[in-house]
């Protein structure tokens, strides 16, 4: 299993948000280096976002929400969502996103 996974739910429709491009990056000095990328499946999930083990450090997940809403013909205030978090050990990190055109929320999932 990947060290990092994600799940996106469209909170307006109450359904999984499929087809969202997602990129996992690691902080390297003053910039970011791409570690992995993927697209949410029909269940709104990416179960293999990156390697099985990541070094402790600061990471971020970028969700291309603008493209998702364009395919639905829905205007959005957020063309992308960036969630920055810190990996401190070998635990699994699940980074879910609850999404609507004008709001979003996240939490440390399991």
N, C-alpha and C positions, 0 to 999 in steps of 0.2 A: 504494500500500500504506500502511496505517496505520503511524504511528510506533511504536505499541504493539500487540502481538498477544498472545494467550494460548492455552494448551492445557491441559486438565485430564484427567488419567488417574486412574481409580479403581484403586488398587493392590491392592485385595482381589480384584476380579473380573478385573483385567487388561484392562479395556475403557475406551474413552473415556467420560467423564462428561458426558452430554448434559443439557441443560435447566437448567444452573446460571446464575443471574442474576449478572452481573458489572458492577461500576461502577468506572470510572476517575476519580480525583479529583486535583486539583492543590492543593498547599499555598498558601493565600493568607493571609498574616499569621499569625494564631493559629488559623485554621480551615481548612476544606477546601471547595473548589468542584468540583462535578461537571462533568467534561469530556465523558464519554460513558458509555453503558451498552449492554449487550447480553446475549444468552443463548447459551451454548455449543450448537453444532450437534451433529448425530449423530456427528461425529468428535471431539467435545469441544473444538472450536476456536472462537475468535472472531478472524477475520482483519481485521475493520474496527472495532477498538476505538479510536475517536478519529480525529482528523485526521491528514493526511499528515505534518505537522510540528508539534511541540510546542516551546515555549520551554524552555531549560534551567531546571531546578528540581526540586523534590521532588514526587513523585507517589505515589499508592497505588492498588492494585487490591483491591477487596473482592469476595469470592466468597461467595454465599449458600449455604453448604454444609449448613446446617440444613434448608432446604427440599428440597435434593437427597436427603438421607438420609431425611427424612420420607416422600417419595414411594416410597422403597424399603422402608419399614417397618423401618429400621435406626436404632438409638440411636447418637448421636454425642456426643462431648465438645466438639466445635468447631461451634457454630452458624454461625460465619462465620470466614473466613480473610482477614486483611489483610496484604498484602505492600507495604511501603513501599520505594521505590527512587529513585535520582536520575538524571535525564537531564542529560547534560553536553554533548551535541552532536547532530549530525544522524543518528547511527547508528540502525538499527532496534533496537528493544527488544522481545524476546520474553520473556514472564514466564510460564513453565509452572508448574503445580501438580500434584504427585503426592499423591493424597488417599486416606486411609482414615478410618474412623470415629474412631480414637483417635490419629492421627498425620498429619502432612503434611510435605512438603519442597518446596523450590523451588530454582531456580538461574537464572543468566542464560543464556537460550537463544539460539539463532541463527536 
